[in-house]
Amino acid sequence: MARHLENADGQGQILIGERLSPVAYQVAAEEVDGRYQASVSLHVPRDWLLKQGFKSRATLILANGDRTDVSHDTPVGTDDNVSVILSGASQPFRDYVSLVAKFPELKLGEA
């Protein structure tokens, strides 16, 4: 059974093509059967994404410098909401130390 642990905000950069731009992102962490998993998401203005040439995938550079892929289910177009949610796949971690190494913005205390 999954147990939600924490949501945290981070500051990173989004890489679309050759362009880097600062962004805020959110991390959600859960514990499932003694293991941990985390996923990232971010809200980005649709029109800005279109100006950058974004289609459906980008790279998020996390606060610690690690990279993770983020995407939108379908190619972004003018019919999308003005704020588009990009999400990364859930990432598994064997233990709490590995989780915090990847996402130091999580302040879970003792897990």
Buried (B, 14 or more C-beta within 10 A) or exposed (E): EEEEBBEBEBEBBBBBEEEEEEBEBBBBBBBEEEBBBBBBBBEBEBEBBBEBEBBEEBBBBBBEEEEBEBBBEEEBEEEBEEEBBBBBEEBEBEEBEBBBEBBBBBEBEEB
